[in-house]
Amino acid sequence: MESYTFDQLSSKVAAFVPHGTNPGEFDEGLWLNSKAIAKFIGYALCAADEALRDADWLRTKEEEKERKGVTIGGGIGSISDIAEAAQMICEKRLRRLSPFFIPKILVNMASGHVSMKYGFQGPNHAAVTACATGAQTL
């Protein structure tokens, strides 16, 4: 956590996701390949891919796809994109606001992109319920 200073925060629990192309690093080139994909969606795609590989669920028969769904919980989509859009609005630069802004910040887009990537056609759900998110997602 050398890149950031968290001394002023009361919580001392944090995580850092190393970015790069080495094993154990998040490769943005693999997961953030569209203007409509925010970093949290890329993290969801990467985590889903790792989970599906670990569970050996990538070889899904076509008739099984209707029985496989996705549930992802989160707190807020992409706060950096929201802050950037708010700044543009405050500065009256509305024409600079991306048409991808709304799809980038919606939490349900993470589960949607995972469903689309793997062709899952079952239920698709995204929980955003504060402290209950983890329990409701399970």
Contact map, one row per residue, 1 for C-alpha under 8 A:
111110000000001100000000000000000000000000000000000000000000000000000000000000000000000000000000000000000000000000000000000000000000000000
111110000000000000000000000000000000000000000000000000000000000000000000000000000000000000000000000000000000000000000000000000000000000000
111110000000000000000000000000000000000000000000000000000000000000000000000000000000000000000000000000000000000000000000000000000000000000
111111000000000000000000000000000000000000000000000000000000000000000000000000000000000000000000000000000000000000000000000000000000000000
111111110000000000000000000000000000000000000000000000000000000000000000000000000000000000000000000000000000000000000000000000000000000000
000111111001000000000000000000000000000000000000000000000000000000000000000000000000000000000000000000000000000000000000000000000000000000
000011111100000000000000000000000000000000000000000000000000000000000000000000000000000000000000000000000000000000000000000000000000000000
000011111100000000000000000000000000000000000000000000000000000000000000000000000000000000000000000000000000000000000000000000000000000000
000001111111000000000000000000000000000000000000000000000000000000000000000000000000000000000000000000000000000000000000000000000000000000
000000111111000000000000000000000000000000000000000000000000000000000000000000000000000000000000000000000000000000000000000000000000000000
000000001111100000000000000000000000000000000000000000000000000000000000000000000000000000000000000000000000000000000000000000000000000000
000001001111110000000000000000000000000000000000000000000000000000000000000000000000000000000000000000000000000000000000000000000000000000
000000000011111000000000000000000000000000000000000000000000000000000000000000000000000000000000000000000000000000000000000000000000000000
000000000001111100000000000000000000000000000000000000000000000000000000000000000000000000000000000000000000000000000000000000000000000000
100000000000111110000000000000000000000000000000000000000000000000000000000000000000000000000000000000000000000000000000000000000000000000
100000000000011111000000000000000000000000000000000000000000000000000000000000000000000000000000000000000000000000000000000000000000000000
000000000000001111100000110000000000000000000000000000000000000000000000000000000000000000000000000000000000000000000000000000000000000000
000000000000000111110001110000000000000000000000000000000000000000000000000000000000000000000000000000000000000000000000000000000000000000
000000000000000011111000111100000000000000000000000000000000000000000000000000000000000000000000000000000000000000000000000000000000000000
000000000000000001111100111100000000000000000000000000000000000000000000000000000000000000000000000000000000000000000000000000000000000000
000000000000000000111110111000000000000000000000000000000000000000000000000000000000000000000000000000000000000000000000000000000000000000
000000000000000000011111101000000000000000000000000000000000000000000000000000000000000000000000000000000000000000000000000000000000000000
000000000000000000001111100000000000000000000000000000000000000000000000000000000000000000000000000000000000000000000000000000000000000000
000000000000000001000111110000000000000000000000000000000000000000000000000000000000000000000000000000000000000000000000000000000000000000
000000000000000011111111111000000000000000000000000000000000000000000000000000000000000000000000000000000000000000000000000000000000000000
000000000000000011111001111100000000000000100100000000000000000000000000000000000000000000000000000000000000000000000000000000000000000000
000000000000000000111100111111100000000000000000000000000000000000000000000000000000000000000000000000000000000000000000000000000000000000
000000000000000000110000011111111000000001000000000000000000000000000000000000000000000000000000000000000000000000000000000000000000000000
000000000000000000000000001111111000000000000000000000000000000000000000000000000000000000000000000000000000000000000000000000000000000000
000000000000000000000000001111111000000000000000000000000000000000000000000000000000000000000000000000000000000000000000000000000000000000
000000000000000000000000001111111000000001101100000000000000000000000000000000000000000000000000000000000000000000000000000000000000000000
000000000000000000000000000111111110111001000000000000000000000000000000000000000000000000000000000000000000000000000000000000000000000000
000000000000000000000000000111111110100000000000000000000000000000000000000000000000000000000000000000000000000000000000000000000000000000
000000000000000000000000000000011111100000000000000000000000000000000000000000000000000000000000000000000000000000000000000000000000000000
000000000000000000000000000000011111110000000000000000000000000000000000000000000000000000000000000100000000000000000000000000000000000000
000000000000000000000000000000000111110000000000000000000000000000000000000000000000000000000000000110110000000000000000000000000000000000
000000000000000000000000000000011111111011000000000000000000000000000000000000000000000000000000000000110000000000000000000000000000000000
000000000000000000000000000000010011111111000000000000000000000000000000000011001000000000000000000000011000000000000000000000000000000000
000000000000000000000000000000010000111111100000000000000000000000000000000001000000000000000000000000000000000000000000000000000000000000
000000000000000000000000000000000000011111110000000000000000000000000000000011000000000000000000000000000000010000000000000000000000000000
000000000000000000000000000000000000111111111000000000000000000000000000000000000000000000000000000000000000110010000000000000000000000000
000000000000000000000000000100110000111111111100000000000000000000000000000000000000000000000000000000000000010000000000000000000000000000
000000000000000000000000010000100000001111111110000000000000000000000000000000000000000000000000000000000000000000000000000000000000000000
000000000000000000000000000000000000000111111111000000000000000000000000000000000000000000000000000000000000011001000000000000000000000000
000000000000000000000000000000100000000011111111100000000000000000000000000000000000000000000000000000000000010011000000000000000000000000
000000000000000000000000010000100000000001111111110000000000000000000000000000000000000000000000000000000000000000000000000000000000000000
000000000000000000000000000000000000000000111111111000000000000000000000000000000000000000000000000000000000000000000000000000000000000000
000000000000000000000000000000000000000000011111111100000000000000000000000000000000000000000000000000000000000001000000000000000000000000
000000000000000000000000000000000000000000001111111110000000000000000000000000000000000000000000000000000000000000000000000000000000000000
000000000000000000000000000000000000000000000111111111000000000000000000000000000000000000000000000000000000000000000000000000000000000000
000000000000000000000000000000000000000000000011111111100000000000000000000000000000000000000000000000000000000000000000000000000000000000
000000000000000000000000000000000000000000000001111111111100000000000000000000000000000000000000000000000000000000000000000000000000000000
000000000000000000000000000000000000000000000000111111111100000000000000000000000000000000000000000000000000000000000000000000000000000000
000000000000000000000000000000000000000000000000011111111000000000000000000000000000000000000000000000000000000000000000000000000000000000
000000000000000000000000000000000000000000000000001111111000000000000000000000000000000000000000000000000000000000000000000000000000000000
000000000000000000000000000000000000000000000000000111111110000000000000000000000000000000000000000000000000000000000000000000000000000000
000000000000000000000000000000000000000000000000000111111111000000000000000000000000000000000000000000000000000000000000000000000000000000
000000000000000000000000000000000000000000000000000110011111000000000000000000000000000000000000000000000000000000000100000000000000000000
000000000000000000000000000000000000000000000000000000011111100000000000000000000000000000000000000000000000000000000000000000000000000000
000000000000000000000000000000000000000000000000000000001111110110000000000000000000000000000000000000000000000000000000000000000000000000
000000000000000000000000000000000000000000000000000000000011111110000000000000000000000000000000000000000000000000000000000000000000000000
000000000000000000000000000000000000000000000000000000000001111110000000000000000000000000000000000000000000000000000000000000000000000000
000000000000000000000000000000000000000000000000000000000000111111000000000000000000000000000000000000000000000000000000000000000000000000
000000000000000000000000000000000000000000000000000000000001111111110000000000000000000000000000000000000000000000000000000000000000000000
000000000000000000000000000000000000000000000000000000000001111111110000000000000000000000000000000000000000000000000011110000000000000000
000000000000000000000000000000000000000000000000000000000000001111111000000000000000000000000000000000000000000000000001110000000000000000
000000000000000000000000000000000000000000000000000000000000000111111000000000000000000000000000000000000000000000000001110000000000000000
000000000000000000000000000000000000000000000000000000000000000111111100000000000000000000000000000000000000000000000001111000000000000000
000000000000000000000000000000000000000000000000000000000000000001111110000000000000000000000000000000000000000000100001111100000000000000
000000000000000000000000000000000000000000000000000000000000000000011111000000000000000000000000000000000000001101100001011110000000000000
000000000000000000000000000000000000000000000000000000000000000000001111100000000000000000000000000000000000001000000000001111100000000011
000000000000000000000000000000000000000000000000000000000000000000000111110000000000000000000000000000000001011000000000000011100000000010
000000000000000000000000000000000000000000000000000000000000000000000011111000000000000000000000000000000010000000000000000001110000110010
000000000000000000000000000000000000000000000000000000000000000000000001111110000000000000000000000000000010000000000000000001110000100000
000000000000000000000000000000000000000000000000000000000000000000000000111110000000000000000000000000000010000000000000000000011100100000
000000000000000000000000000000000000000000000000000000000000000000000000011111100000000000000000000000001110000000000000000000010000000000
000000000000000000000000000000000000010100000000000000000000000000000000011111100000000000000000000000011110000000000000000000000000000000
000000000000000000000000000000000000011100000000000000000000000000000000000111111100000000000000000000011000000000000000000000000000000000
000000000000000000000000000000000000000000000000000000000000000000000000000111111110000000000000000000001000000000000000000000000000000000
000000000000000000000000000000000000000000000000000000000000000000000000000001111111000000000000000000000000000000000000000000000000000000
000000000000000000000000000000000000010000000000000000000000000000000000000001111111100000000000000010011000000000000000000000000000000000
000000000000000000000000000000000000000000000000000000000000000000000000000001111111110000000000000010001000000000000000000000000000000000
000000000000000000000000000000000000000000000000000000000000000000000000000000111111111000000000000000000000000000000000000000000000000000
000000000000000000000000000000000000000000000000000000000000000000000000000000011111111100000000000000000000000000000000000000000000000000
000000000000000000000000000000000000000000000000000000000000000000000000000000001111111110000000100010000000000000000000000000000000000000
000000000000000000000000000000000000000000000000000000000000000000000000000000000111111111000000000000000000000000000000000000000000000000
000000000000000000000000000000000000000000000000000000000000000000000000000000000011111111100000000000000000000000000000000000000000000000
000000000000000000000000000000000000000000000000000000000000000000000000000000000001111111111101100000000000000000000000000000000000000000
000000000000000000000000000000000000000000000000000000000000000000000000000000000000111111111100000000000000000000000000000000000000000000
000000000000000000000000000000000000000000000000000000000000000000000000000000000000011111111000000000000000000000000000000000000000000000
000000000000000000000000000000000000000000000000000000000000000000000000000000000000001111111000000000000000000000000000000000000000000000
000000000000000000000000000000000000000000000000000000000000000000000000000000000000000111111100000000000000000000000000000000000000000000
000000000000000000000000000000000000000000000000000000000000000000000000000000000000000111111111100000000000000000000000000000000000000000
000000000000000000000000000000000000000000000000000000000000000000000000000000000000000110011111100000000000000000000000000000000000000000
000000000000000000000000000000000000000000000000000000000000000000000000000000000000000000001111110000000000000000000000000000000000000000
000000000000000000000000000000000000000000000000000000000000000000000000000000000000000100001111110000000000000000000000000000000000000000
000000000000000000000000000000000000000000000000000000000000000000000000000000000000100100001111111010000000000000000000000000000000000000
000000000000000000000000000000000000000000000000000000000000000000000000000000000000000000000011111110000000000000000000000000000000000000
000000000000000000000000000000000000000000000000000000000000000000000000000000000000000000000000111111000000000000000000000000000000000000
000000000000000000000000000000000011000000000000000000000000000000000000000000000000000000000000011111110000000000000000000000000000000000
000000000000000000000000000000000001000000000000000000000000000000000000000000001100100000000000111111111000000000000000000000000000000000
000000000000000000000000000000000000000000000000000000000000000000000000000000000000000000000000001111111100000000000000000000000000000000
000000000000000000000000000000000001100000000000000000000000000000000000000000000000000000000000000111111100100000000000000000000000000000
000000000000000000000000000000000001110000000000000000000000000000000000000011001000000000000000000111111100100000000000000000000000000000
000000000000000000000000000000000000010000000000000000000000000000000000000111101100000000000000000011111110100000000000000000000000000000
000000000000000000000000000000000000000000000000000000000000000000000000000110000000000000000000000001111111110000000000000000000000000000
000000000000000000000000000000000000000000000000000000000000000000000000111110000000000000000000000000001111111000000000000001110000000000
000000000000000000000000000000000000000000000000000000000000000000000001000000000000000000000000000000000111111100000000000011100000000000
000000000000000000000000000000000000000010000000000000000000000000000000000000000000000000000000000000111111111110000000000000000000000000
000000000000000000000000000000000000000111011000000000000000000000000001000000000000000000000000000000000111111111000000000000000000000000
000000000000000000000000000000000000000000010000000000000000000000000111000000000000000000000000000000000011111111100000000111000000000000
000000000000000000000000000000000000000000000000000000000000000000000100000000000000000000000000000000000001111111110000000100000000000000
000000000000000000000000000000000000000010001000000000000000000000000000000000000000000000000000000000000000111111111000000000000000000000
000000000000000000000000000000000000000000011001000000000000000000000100000000000000000000000000000000000000011111111100000000000000000000
000000000000000000000000000000000000000000000000000000000000000000001100000000000000000000000000000000000000001111111111100100000000000000
000000000000000000000000000000000000000000000000000000000000000000000000000000000000000000000000000000000000000111111111000000000000000000
000000000000000000000000000000000000000000000000000000000000000000000000000000000000000000000000000000000000000011111110000000000000000000
000000000000000000000000000000000000000000000000000000000100000000000000000000000000000000000000000000000000000001111111000000000000000000
000000000000000000000000000000000000000000000000000000000000000010000000000000000000000000000000000000000000000000111111100000000000000000
000000000000000000000000000000000000000000000000000000000000000011111100000000000000000000000000000000000000000000110111110000000000000000
000000000000000000000000000000000000000000000000000000000000000011111000000000000000000000000000000000000000000000100011111000000000000000
000000000000000000000000000000000000000000000000000000000000000011111100000000000000000000000000000000000000000000000001111100000000000000
000000000000000000000000000000000000000000000000000000000000000000011110000000000000000000000000000000000000000000000000111110000000000000
000000000000000000000000000000000000000000000000000000000000000000001110000000000000000000000000000000000000001100100000011111000000000000
000000000000000000000000000000000000000000000000000000000000000000000111000000000000000000000000000000000001001000000000001111100000000000
000000000000000000000000000000000000000000000000000000000000000000000011110000000000000000000000000000000011001000000000000111110000000010
000000000000000000000000000000000000000000000000000000000000000000000011110000000000000000000000000000000011000000000000000011111000100110
000000000000000000000000000000000000000000000000000000000000000000000000111100000000000000000000000000000010000000000000000001111100100000
000000000000000000000000000000000000000000000000000000000000000000000000001000000000000000000000000000000000000000000000000000111111100100
000000000000000000000000000000000000000000000000000000000000000000000000001000000000000000000000000000000000000000000000000000011111100000
000000000000000000000000000000000000000000000000000000000000000000000000000000000000000000000000000000000000000000000000000000001111110000
000000000000000000000000000000000000000000000000000000000000000000000000000000000000000000000000000000000000000000000000000000001111111100
000000000000000000000000000000000000000000000000000000000000000000000000111000000000000000000000000000000000000000000000000000111111111110
000000000000000000000000000000000000000000000000000000000000000000000000100000000000000000000000000000000000000000000000000000000011111111
000000000000000000000000000000000000000000000000000000000000000000000000000000000000000000000000000000000000000000000000000000000001111111
000000000000000000000000000000000000000000000000000000000000000000000000000000000000000000000000000000000000000000000000000000101001111111
000000000000000000000000000000000000000000000000000000000000000000000011100000000000000000000000000000000000000000000000000001100000111111
000000000000000000000000000000000000000000000000000000000000000000000010000000000000000000000000000000000000000000000000000000000000011111
